[in-house]
Amino acid sequence: MSIVAFLSYVIITSITPGPSNILMMNEARRFGFIGSWRFISGILAGFAVLGILSGIFTAGLYKWIPVLEPYFKIAGAAYLLYLTWQISRPKGSKKDGREVQTSFLSGFIFQLINIKSILFFLTVLSAFILPFNDSLKSIGIYLFISIFLGWLALLLWSGFGSLFKKFFVKYDRSFRLIMSLFLLYSAVTIFL
């Protein structure tokens, strides 16, 4: 296995805009990094659990992936369209925004059905890890590296949302439009 190819894939895929990155940035924009920590920790925990489950089940489920893929795509696209609608709507006062603050569980569940993360782990495991490593220790190490680098990218997007909160508030309508378009693009690319 080429370590450079593995790391390139993991870093580039993790840092590029995706549903989790966009939602974490939006949540940090709305409530700050600390205020959005419940949602952020749900996303991070969901990402780790998804990675571990992928590592455990990829070999056994590999033959079923073509059968299950259309259902994952439909569910993922439908959820992204719902999120697009939610982000595109103007929010009321801060009090109203606080009442709909997302939770750990919503972040966790979202991450478990996030098609980008599912495909990320399936690709990492089937193209970079499993063909070259059959020991549980090696698989665990490479999976840990993938999860850790994914976490760093997610936290970077969240930090970006928090640092530029005042800028995003000033240009709230434009920001919501751009984030909605990114999510809409993510939903459409599921079927391309």
Buried (B, 14 or more C-beta within 10 A) or exposed (E): BEEEEBBEBBBEBBBEBBBBBBBBBBBBBBBBBEBBBBBBEBBBBBBBBBBBBBBEEBEEBEEEBEEEBEEBBEEBBEBBBEBBEBBBEEEEEEEEEEEEBBEBEBBBBBBBBBBBBBBBBBBBBBBBBBEEBEEEEBBBEBBBBBBBBBBEBBBBBBBBBBBBBEEBEEEBEEBBEEBBEBBBEBBEEBEE
